[in-house]
């Protein structure tokens, strides 16, 4: 499945989700000010997964079966992740 570009905030440019992630990670590194970074992979997953689940649920009108299908997860995996993040 190909990810379609999304419009930037000014509406003129189109960027993929990967472009936005790349920009945010580059910004993160730029603001370290010489400090070391550890656990970036888990940090990114934690920052992305919760809003992804919340948005998929909202899009699916809070139907967990539909949200699981949209996400490509089993319903039980979705329920486990919702519990993990305290999403009801």
N, C-alpha and C positions, 0 to 999 in steps of 0.2 A: 504494500500500500504506500503510495506516495503522499508525503505531507504537503499540503497546499500552503503557499505563502499567505501570510496574514498582513494586513495593512499596519504600518507604523502609526504612532500617535498623531503625526501630522497628516496622515492619510495619503501622502504622495508616494512613499516608498513601500515596497513589499518585502517582508522578511519571513523566513521560515522560523519555526520554533527553535531549531538548532542555532540559527543566527542570534536569537534573543538569549539563549543559554550561554553561547560563546561570549557574547558581549558582557553578560553579568559576571561570568567567571573571570574574564579579563579585568573587569572593574574591581572585583574582589582582590585579585593579585595586585593591582595598582594601588590599592588602599592599605596594603599590609605594612607599609612604611618600614621595611626591613625586618619585620617580625616573621618568624617561621609559621608555617601552616601545616596542620596535621588533620587527618580525617576529612579531607575535602569531599571525597566520594560520598561518604555517609551524610555529610552536611547537605550536599546537593540533593540527594535522594529524600532526605527529611523535608527539605524546603519545597520540593516539587510534589511529592506524593500526596500530602494532605490536601492542598488546594485542588489537585487533580481529582481526587476522590470526591471532594465536596462539589466540584463543578459537574462531574459526571452524574452525581446523584440529583443535583438540581435540574440538569438537562433531562434526566429521566423521570422527572416529577417525583423523586424520592422513592421510586420503585427499584428495589435492590436487584431484582432479577434483570431488569432492563439495564441498569447501570453496570452490572457485572458483564453483560453481553457487550455493551459499548466499550468497556475497558479490556475485554478479552480475558477476563478472570472467571474462575468458578464463583458461584454465589457464596460458598463457604469461605473461600479466600478473601472475597470482598468483605464479608462480615467480620473476619478476623482482623483485617486491616482497619475497618471502621472502629472496632473495639480498641485496637492499638492506639489510634489517634483520638479516641474519645469523641467520635462523631456518631450522633444518633439519628 
